[in-house]
Amino acid sequence: MYLKHLICLVSILFCIGSKLDAQNILVPNYLSFEPELNYSGTIPSPKQFLGYELGEAFTLYAHVVDYFEKIDELSDKIVVKNYGKTYEDRPLMYAIITSSANHQRLEEIRQNNLKLSDPLSTPLVEAQALMKNQPLVVSYSYNIHGNEASSTEAAMQVAYRLIAANDPATQKLLDDVVFVMYPCINPDGRDRYVAWYKSMQRMMPGKEPYDLDHHDPWPNGRTNHYWFDLNRDWVWGVHPESRGHTAVYQQWMPQLHTDYHEMGYNNNYFTVPGTTPRNFLLPDRYEPLADTIGRANANAFNRHQISYYTREDYDFYPSYGSSYPSVMARLGCWWSKAVYLEDELSKQTMARFLLCVSAFLTITSPRLLPYKKGQSAKPFFSNTPMMR
Ligand SMILES: [Zn+2]
């Protein structure tokens, strides 16, 4: 069941109005996929579609694709598109989720967002006019490291949560934001891991760090078919997975991108900003934006007495999923959560949830479009040295 808790954290990114309190966080079963919301009966939940509660088993990629295609068929709030194939012939797909009204003018929104991302060619007056009727664009990428497998499970719940919940807060969210979701950007690595895990699975998940089911053997699921770490390929685009999702990224240029990872069971939670020095290609506004999000996360962690750390780790190689958006003058973040061995650690799972919620609140409430005349994405290949 521990995986269920992992999934919830990433899944509930959107519940701005959630009533969290310290007492609830200590209850292991608190993360219950928000049953209090009124969900549309015509959209199947992941549990209804897959036949098991998320977290009870890992889902093979083909079934993830099936789920997204099914909800695409049933809802006018989601469109699922293809952006290529992996070396092992798995389809690469992304989903766009927003209100049906926004879907009616999706191309206009996309074009406007591109204009807002290029202040050198969009006059300030025009940009300000566009922003009056323009939703934010936020994107999420999941499971680039295939053996950090909980996030793709979460992606299904995130999609369901967004398109099936009928509460006013969710409706407003969909009016205000276009979500571009990449449910799994390393399907070959994921399936390598999931197939291995299923072959090792016992009645009860192992709780000891050295239990066999915590150690997928070489070549493990982290990498793609050619054992390449795709989280080093955002800039170079050597592999079809990277070329595909960065092409989509550039079609949208979202204001905020988050990339979902896991860390070891004995790590606590990391939040942006990372350590210094910074990559000199970053726009000036990276620092205050990352600081704003980091402080919001820290406040949430403090409020709920959850361990975390920030500013002590993680360099800024521009080909990471977290840093590529930032050097493009957007805001890239990566959220990393611990992997759980025991249900008792569910308290920590809240940290993941809080990270997401606080980041989302931070970015949406002041509508922090990183727009400033003369501060667009810099030409990326104009400077040979990438790092200081
Ligand atoms: Zn990772």
Residues whose N, C-alpha, C, O or C-beta is under 5 A from the ligand:
A	BS01	ZN	H145 E148 H261 E262
